[in-house]
Amino acid sequence: MTQPIAPGTSQPRHKGSPSSPARDMSRTTTLQFGDNALLAQLVGDHDRHLRHMAEALGVRIACKGNRIAIVGEPGRTALAHSALTTLYRKLERGTPINTDEIDAAIRLSDIHAALRDQVPGQTPEAATEVETKPNNGPRLMINDLPAIRTRRGAIEPRSPGQAAYMEMLARNEMVFGVGPAGTGKTYLAVAQAVAMLQSGQVDRIILSRPAVEAGERLGFLPGDLKEKIDPYLRPLYDALHDMMPGDQVTRRMATGDIEVAPLAFMRGRTLAHAYVILDEAQNTTPAQMKMFLTRMGNGTRMVVTGDLSQVDLPSGTTSGLQDALDTLEGVQGIAVNRFDARDVVRHRLVARIVDAYDDKKTVERETSRNQRFRREHNGTAKY
């Protein structure tokens, strides 16, 4: 496999005399590549990919011959170096790249920076390991990040949080994936379920959601039971069809190898040798969550996903997901991955929207705390 030739990195250039306080702390890093055809794909039409990365990282990137030069602040040039190397290796494996892949490579390269900062004296180019969340998780090489392999191809992580989550899915019998929309928590769980079904590690897949969301109750909706519940379960169907041919999904659902059903259908069952996913778990009550978790039988994997900022339960009702996290986090054999805006892999505006709402919630919480403090201490001050 052709690898990028070891880069040359200049020392930071300083303006003026050694005693001059004015300094230009920019660094120039160069990479040399051995395959010009792959390099052309890496650069993109009219340098489109390089321009996208340069804008995202605030550096200057230029390609001349078979070399790419990166100029900028040392930490940012290190990120660009790592991202370009990762993308080139994807091209070597036959994976095409686009701006989404570039953004994912930058997010994953951020782990390099975090690790490098923990190792005094380590150069940017020497940082070849990444550390996934949580802090006691496995240390992984950038080219050995987890991948979920289905017959439709390999699914690779696109953010640090996804890398940690995929490791948990591979290693744990019960996993909670909690975070905002667009982080891939349900999609990756379905991918892991399909991979384990196709490899014979489980006998069936069961996908479930609470049947009451967004203030609607099934009894008031038109149609028979299937017509009532299908809209709630559509995201799970969509994920399945991304992983498997449509005719295979239909056939396996007919034979019971794949079941998609409302949470209420889980009551009274023991689910053995199955991969069971509960989506939108923030809309369960504590009793429903306990009922679901205790359905677990021998040889079964369970994944619970949800977004605690999107609770649709009646006011004053405790979310079963929050209750489960408060009760079970830290219990041996149960893994919890918390996604945040950095793991959002949809349009970049989605991450900004998530951050804006989180900031608003923080301000509202602080305001409420201050108001409560003033009420409690009103009139108690002595003059």
MARBA-325646 format. One record per atom (N, C-alpha, C): x negated, y, z. Coordinates in steps of 0.001 Angstrom, whole numbers, plus 500000, padded with zeros to 6 digits. Atoms other than C-alpha are relative to their C-alpha. Layout:
XYZ
...
//
This chain:
499156498815500000
500000500000500000
499120501235500000
500774498780500080
498617503367499035
500330500890501177
499799499111498876
498119505634502032
499438501370499679
500633498703500155
497481509370502173
498570499940500514
501387499961499571
493733509922502371
499903500888501222
500126499249498760
492619511209505771
499861501486499712
500000498579500311
493296514930505822
498803500717500577
500996499116499434
490793517680506369
500719501142500666
499342498948499247
491744520216508993
498980501039500401
500926498938499643
490040523543509336
500259500450501418
499816499413498701
489487525202512690
500786501293499854
499298498729500091
491648528220513507
499046501109499600
500838498910500473
490327531293511733
500252501227500858
499882498826499160
489642534346513873
499563501223499227
500347498767500666
489615537883512547
499077500814500889
500868499086499284
486893540314513521
498870499292500697
501143500538499277
483932539785515812
500479499082501097
499595500908498940
483887537138518546
500641500709501180
499445499293498856
484725539827521085
501318500687499687
498780499311500400
487683541144519085
501217499273500536
498804500660499473
491056540501520767
500976499594498918
499066500324501082
492862540371517408
499603498691499347
500333501314500535
493020536771516206
501129499490499123
499034500694500846
494731534856513428
499922498524500359
500050501368499493
495605531518515017
500577498991499015
499476500942500982
496791529924511771
498996498891499742
500817501172500310
495496526500510832
500357499536498593
499755500587501316
495096524982507379
499748498498500076
500106501458500036
495733521252507074
500255499537498570
499820500508501361
495340519365503806
500225498497500024
499771501427500199
496652515980502737
499711499677498547
500292500448501359
495449514059499700
500705498671499764
499194501182500287
497642511432498036
499461499278498771
500584500796501066
496648508587495740
500917499684498839
499040500344501049
499827508151493681
500705501270499547
499438498734500473
500734511164491571
501501499913499722
498566500151500259
504150509744490635
500797500155501294
499329499847498710
505137509427494303
499860501425500520
500211498623499559
503625512825495019
501005500942499338
499029499155500701
505889514376492372
501379499892500651
498718500162499309
508924512896494150
499978500680501366
500140499367498691
507606514144497486
500156501516499893
499964498551500187
507173517688496172
501392500462499567
498683499642500511
510534517721494358
499926500909498791
499941499135501179
511631519582491251
499708501443500395
500379498603499748
509994523019491182
499659500228501476
500442499922498598
508552522339494677
501174500140500982
498799499800499184
512091522197496076
499865499401501393
500136500639498696
511265519759498878
498997500733500882
501000499274499214
508165521663499952
500567501321500505
499410498730499577
510087524938500040
500987499790501150
499033500295498934
512803523351502172
499271499761501319
500746500281498781
510257522049504687
499310501252500524
500691498776499580
508292525308504731
500964500953500696
499008499107499391
511456527284505488
500447499477501357
499539500586498745
512536524858508206
498969500151501113
501059499998498993
509157524936509982
499277501332500129
500681498716499917
508004528484509281
498526499918499667
501389500125500453
504796527461507497
499955500259498500
500178499916501447
503347527872504007
499467498659499513
500409501296500549
503028524686501923
499813500160498502
500291499900501432
501411524483498493
499373498705499524
500555501211500604
500556521588496183
499138500386498812
500899499787501131
497586521655493830
499304498683499708
500553501315500326
496520518520491987
500671498943500848
499432501031499130
496945515595494346
499871500370501481
500130499519498626
496540517730497482
501162500921500373
499028499070499425
499069519488499680
499323500723501155
500569499181498930
497887522346501891
501125500613500820
499018499430499067
499826523485504962
499288501068500818
500598498896499255
499068526849506573
501030500532500984
499085499459499007
500613528039509816
499508499760501404
500328500220498594
500649527857513588
499703498513500218
500458501398499917
498866524635514676
501099498980500297
498948500966499682
501900522958516247
500939499749498835
499081500142501131
504053523610513196
499327499301498816
500688500723501073
501401522449510736
499915498514500333
500030501414499598
501146519237512768
501331499319499696
498686500561500312
504903518699512406
500151499773498502
499900500136501454
504726519327508656
499144498845499505
500903501098500374
501762516943508344
500658498649500268
499374501265499626
503602514176510197
501218499709499125
498793500193500807
506850514717508267
499656499620498563
500391500315501376
505127514677504865
499460498577499899
500542501361500004
503256511488505751
501124498968500100
498854500901499851
506489509814506884
500792499892498703
499224499991501244
508301510852503692
499269499273498881
500779500679501036
505471509607501472
500091498483500180
499908501439499738
505605506201503154
501394499469499682
498663500402500435
509358506089502599
500026499793498490
500052500125501457
508719506673498899
499251498736499593
500740501233500301
506174503837498919
500878498763500177
499093501136499769
508901501533500264
501182500017499043
498932499934500984
511184502609497429
501219500769500445
498875499214499500
513422504899499477
499946501408499422
500010498631500532
514363508094497609
500186501005501128
499866498981498963
514201511336499568
500791501191499470
499267498776500309
516361514439499649
499860500923501202
500164499046498902
516780517425501941
500455499410501336
499584500649498756
518640515300504505
498877499144500567
501131500808499555
515690512897504642
498884500887500546
501032499072499527
513331515862505040
500343500498501399
499579499542498676
515354517218507968
499826498894501035
500155501123499077
515352513742509552
498533499780500341
501435500183499758
511569513426509137
499469501070500938
500427498923499102
511103516797510835
500466499718501423
499491500308498658
513339515776513747
499178498903500658
500778501099499437
511433512524514215
498570500426500287
501366499535499777
508084514307513922
499898500829501263
499992499260498745
509107516428516898
499558499120501159
500425500908498939
508479513315519022
498481499968500054
501457499947500034
504847513381517879
499501501167500819
500448498797499317
504517516905519186
500139499844501508
499782500192498572
505999515981522561
498956499060500582
500994500952499523
503650513018522902
498619500625500006
501327499403500094
500599514974521742
499755500954501160
500138499053498905
501255517619524401
499697499295501309
500255500752498776
501039514865527030
498597499402500018
501323500617500101
497587513724525832
498969501092499773
500948498902500160
494918516389526494
498907499665499002
501094500153500947
492439516848523675
500344499214498770
499632500788501176
494364514755521179
500316500923498836
499765499167501176
494381516199517667
501369499705499424
498679500252500587
497641516586515737
500026498755499144
500005501129500922
496590513986513189
499814498670500716
500219501246499265
495675511469515901
501258499527500713
498765500368499301
499150511486517394
500818499071499125
499331500960500879
500484508299515842
501101499234500699
498931500677499286
502818507068518580
501124500981500261
498878499176499576
506243508348519419
500595499372501241
499332500507498808
508110508044522686
501476500302499889
498566499801500127
511840507510522479
500613500170501379
499265499866498757
514351508467525155
500615498642500338
500407499267498830
514759507475527923
498514499886500258
501438499928499779
511347508086529490
499366498639500229
500563501328499779
510919504429530413
500238499079498814
499739500795501197
511797503270526900
498721499573499317
501169500512500710
509453501614524417
499261501101499273
500799499089500798
506591503481522761
499840499373498625
499903500544501345
506811503070519013
499095500746499048
500702499350501088
504645503744516004
501024500633499077
499055499303500863
506219506190513562
500502499088498891
499574500904501063
506304503430510940
500619498720500547
499395501174499390
507684500912513442
501252500387500783
498741499615499390
510816502803514421
501056498944499685
499004501052500216
513858500548514773
500780500218498717
499139499941501185
515878499735511681
501042498898500136
498928500992500008
519210497937511396
500151499516498571
500010500540501358
519187495619508409
501325499298499699
498777500629500486
522445494816506648
499775499624498540
500155500408501401
523020493331503210
500139501176499049
499956498782500798
523644496870501982
498687500777500101
501288499329499850
520097497814503028
499716500336501451
500435499653498649
518186499055506055
500516501381500381
499561498717499450
519566501851508223
498967500424501025
501087499522499155
516832503900509878
500456501207500809
499619498841499187
517023506504512664
499658501305499302
500208498687500590
517289510142511630
499783501072501059
500292499061498919
516618511727515020
499390499213501150
500546500710498838
514784510907518278
501074499270500798
498926500649499255
518088510172520001
500506498750499312
499576501188500738
519096507759517251
498979498875500146
501033501031499845
515759505944517543
500134499303501347
499830500585498670
516273505459521284
501258499138500063
498712500702499997
519891504386520763
499899498667499270
500141501235500769
518977501810518114
499171498973500751
500761500920499151
516382500325520461
500905499393501069
499079500504498977
519043500048523160
500980498988499417
499050500919500630
521509498408520765
499363498642499735
500690501251500309
518898495797519859
499663499201501253
500560500654498820
517881495031523443
500995499778501130
499102500027498842
520911495456525722
501366499425499652
498676500592500194
524220493656526179
501123501019500125
498991498945499872
526101496819527164
499324501352499864
500605498701500293
525322500286525805
501093501065499959
499148498820500118
526987503663526272
499283501025499132
500526498931500843
526420506223523507
500894501219500150
499189498842499636
527584509663524617
499419501249499356
500506498773500590
527338512919522707
500933500559498958
499113499290500931
528755515300520117
500203499262498691
499735500555501327
530197514483516724
498791500204499106
501075499866500971
527717513877513935
498680499411500421
501254500587499532
525086512049515980
499841498545499579
500108501365500504
525845508633514453
500235498925501037
499877500978498918
526753506944517727
500920498834499640
499090501079500403
529697504971516280
499483499288498759
500490500573501256
528211504435512821
498874499001500261
501131500889499716
525000502908514214
500446498771500784
499484501156499265
526948500690516613
500672499013499052
499371500880500992
529025499335513710
498933499317499151
501082500594500792
525827498794511706
499340498851500754
500605501065499194
524301496772514559
500944498808500096
499017501086499934
527515494759514852
500010499193498709
499996500688501295
527530493944511129
498728499182499824
501267500721500130
523845492977511201
500013498724500834
499970501180499138
524417490590514115
501024498980499524
499023500938500566
527522489086512484
499405499274498803
500553500601501210
525723488491509199
498834499066500303
501118500874499637
522739486926510977
500438498846500900
499490501099499192
524968484614513027
499784500144501492
500230499806498566
524105486135516421
501307500182500769
498655499954499409
527800486810517099
500970499401498990
499015500643500872
530917485137515716
501010500976499407
499005499054500498
533085488204515279
499707501405500505
500093498591499622
533346491980515518
501389500464500414
498738499410499552
536070493740517499
499773501496500188
500111498544499942
536477497487517004
501289500558500578
498805499520499323
538841499417519234
499904501491500299
499865498598499600
540047502919520033
501250500150500861
498733499686499335
542580504372522450
501021500441498954
498995499730501029
545845504693520526
500622501378500123
499412498681499798
546804508088521943
498891501036499965
501010498969500158
544728511032520739
500682501270499510
499560498703500524
545209514711519985
501469500286500308
498648499666499567
548512514812521869
501098499225499311
498972500763500701
550328512279519647
500177498640500661
499715501318499443
552037509154520929
500578499116498900
499653500892501105
552563506101518745
501507499905499769
498566500163500153
556284505866519425
500664501092499194
499416498882500736
556889509234517814
499491500081498566
500548499976501352
554963508427514645
500810499079499090
499208500827500926
556662507006511520
499280498707499638
500582501226500523
556140503492510151
499964498869501003
500159501149499112
555509500020511534
498704500161500791
501149499876499108
552730499278514029
498711500253499234
501225499818500772
550001498956511396
499911501424499438
500002498648500555
551030502227509755
499786501052501082
500174499062498901
551094503921513157
498534500090500435
501334500006499399
547623502844514277
498879500196498988
501076499910500990
545674502830510999
499315501363499950
500701498709500046
545017506609510965
499003500185501137
500915499885498880
543409506370514404
498747499155499798
501097500947500165
541201503491513305
499240500208498696
500601499792501314
540255504867509861
498489500207500061
501462499848499969
536725506004510913
499266498676500160
500633501306499830
535967502425511961
500051499203498701
499916500647501313
537228501049508642
498949500584499052
500954499346500902
535096503613506792
498580499521500272
501345500463499655
531969502566508686
499782498566499533
500111501388500457
532644498886507945
499756499929498498
500130500039501458
533006499562504221
498655500557499541
501350499539500323
529663501402504261
498977498882500163
500959501068499690
527972498259505615
500219498735499176
499654501257500656
529771495511503688
500847500279498767
499093499861501150
531465495052500300
501453499946500455
498602499910499599
535172495830500479
500710498665500032
499313501290500028
536288492328499494
499583499135501183
500465500771498851
534149490849502266
500650500501501283
499309499454498835
535661493215504836
501420499449500060
498618500491500055
539170492207503705
500071498524500367
499991501441499742
538326488500503781
499716499703501473
500360500258498602
536697488621507206
501083500484500967
498887499567499158
539602490595508641
501138498988499945
498939501000500143
542013487977507275
499700498751500820
500383501197499247
540047485175508971
499789500286501483
500189499655498597
539704487074512252
498566500247500389
501402499714499685
535938487535511996
499802501476500346
500017498576499675
536578491287512106
501402500396500425
498707499552499484
539358492771514210
499900501480500349
499924498578499673
540287496447514417
501349500224500658
498742499957499254
542875497146517093
499964501088501061
499944499037498897
544072499682519670
499516499366501300
500530500479498731
542639499403523163
501015499154500766
498973500739499256
545959498150524571
500014498517499644
500010501393500445
545486494930522561
498910499176500695
501076500719499319
542441494038524720
500467499370501313
499553500439498674
544453493455527893
500253498493500028
499762501418499791
544445489874529188
499093499070499221
500860500840500836
541744488650526787
498608499880500616
501427500134499717
538246487304527368
499293499900498659
500633499888501315
536009488242524454
498610499375500053
501265500729499974
533228485681523974
499357499998498619
500788500085501239
530459485601521346
500467501034498970
499491498931500865
531657488908519929
499165501257500189
500583498660499878
530312492378519244
501188500948500086
498801499214499717
532867494742520767
499620501472500152
500277498561499958
532880498514520210
501271500737500399
498908499101499615
535134500981522018
499594501417499610
500286498651500492
535145504306520171
500959501006500645
499176498935499406
536555507654521414
500352499667501449
499739500493498642
536182506302524944
500300501117500986
499661498891499096
536545509777526460
501507500108500221
498541499931499896
540297509330525906
500609498781500684
499486501074499150
540596506298528169
500173500527501420
499908499740498562
541720506444531778
499007499078500708
500886500919499278
539505504870534471
500522498566500028
499436501357499975
541906501901534664
499826499313498655
500189500576501334
541762501368530895
498540499631499766
501423500284500197
537971501573530901
499591498753500772
500331501190499213
537658499022533709
500572498755499341
499388501135500700
540095496744531874
499151499585498802
500784500317501192
538006496977528697
498671499350500373
501337500499499667
534610496428530320
500052498595500585
499897501329499383
535828493367532219
500522498939499037
499658501002501020
536881491656528961
498760499238499535
501261500530500522
533206490787528382
499828498529500370
500227501419499773
532572487059527952
498582499597499622
501337500500500315
529536484867527303
499621500324498557
500513499736501339
527397485852524330
500546501249499349
499371498795500553
529176489190523911
499129501231500237
500614498671499872
527690492641523299
501123501030500014
499010498927499950
529645495770524186
499321501347499812
500467498630500187
529134499346523013
501184500929500223
498969499003499701
531122502298524339
499494501353499522
500426498705500527
530953505606522467
501063501058500288
499047498926499754
532512508975523155
499325501344500136
500452498609499907
532202512746523371
500790500668501115
499306499465498828
533024514220526770
500473501439499816
499499498651500283
533593517643525213
501290499957499182
498805500147500845
536553516243523210
501059499134500679
499016500791499257
538825514815525916
501407500499499680
498622499659500370
542480514743524782
501021499506501021
499090500493498972
543948513350528004
500795501154500613
499229498942499327
546667515252529899
499165500703501065
500741499212499023
545360518012532143
500040499332501372
500087500600498678
544163516676535481
499693498523499996
500307501431500114
543538513138534183
498506499808499824
501432500275500083
540014511835534755
499701499135498782
500418500810501144
538249510501531671
499375498700500485
500589501287499648
537477506806531927
498535499909499632
501411500002500382
534190507431530124
499161500691501060
500743499299498958
533060510000532685
499941499172501277
499949500833498798
534172507725535513
499049498815499881
500896501145500202
532263504774534014
498542500423500108
501378499520499909
529085506828533633
499630500302501448
500268499695498592
529358508080537219
499818498725500811
500004501244499228
529891504517538433
498879499052499593
500839501082500517
527650502414536205
498605500417499554
501324499601500479
524700504521535061
498949499612501036
501038500496499111
521587502936536543
500172498544500378
499790501428499734
523129499463536892
499147499183499031
500880500817500830
520701496833535622
500785499326498878
499370500617501158
521576495613532120
500902500927499218
499165499015500693
523556498727531182
499125501168499570
500816498908500537
521878501304528926
500902501165499612
499246498787500329
523058504892528459
499117500909499164
500721499031500836
521939507145525619
500855501251499851
499288498727500089
522930510810525740
499450500790498818
500371499206501166
522833512577522387
500235501480500299
499736498570499905
522632516358522044
499946500608498605
499920499324501298
522692518962519274
498810499676499109
501180500330500809
519174517961518170
500194498714499208
499758501279500670
520583514577517123
501105500074498951
498935499851500993
523366515964514914
499398499927498602
500575500212501330
522669514744511379
500976500388498894
499121499429501011
525560516422509608
499419501342499569
500449498682500440
525354519921508141
499354500731501174
500736499346498920
522880522045510130
500886500942500816
499092499135499251
525764524377511088
500691499244501133
499337500776498956
527298521524513096
499192500060501289
500851499923498811
524314521536515469
500129501365500668
499866498656499432
524633525302515897
501359500169500673
498665499930499401
528363524957516562
500016499287501346
500068500749498742
527703522294519218
499278500817501055
500752499177499052
525095524537520858
500832501182500489
499205498829499625
527445527539520803
501078499632501013
498970500421499055
530234525613522529
499391499592501340
500670500365498749
527787524187525088
499609501247500784
500379498752499328
526499527697525832
501222500673500618
498769499396499487
530071528968526216
500466499276501256
499567500777498846
530894526137528602
499119500299501213
500917499681498911
527789526924530674
500340501348500619
499637498666499510
528767530606530933
501300499942500790
498714500104499307
532353529717531883
499838499309501352
500225500704498745
531118527296534544
499334500913501025
500697499080499110
528776529908536007
500943501104500483
499031498969499621
531526532572535963
500980499466501035
499069500612499059
533932530203537717
499349499804501361
500715500201498743
531298529396540342
499854501320500758
500167498691499363
530658533088541004
501323500518500556
498689499554499529
534379533856541265
500416499239501253
499654500799498827
534881531005543715
499193500453501216
500859499538498907
531939532218545791
500533501310500576
499494498711499534
533393535752545932
501302499826500778
498745500234499284
536829534434546948
499746499443501393
500285500643498718
535346532280549695
499373500965500993
500714499082499117
533285535160551063
500651501378500052
499327498701500030
535773537971550485
500406500421501412
499623499451498701
536094540135553582
499186499476501153
500798500538498901
533488538217555561
498752500813500258
501212499204499806
530708540732555067
500188500969501157
499947499098498849
529905542790558177
499257501278499658
500587498700500309
529148546517557949
499573500675501302
//
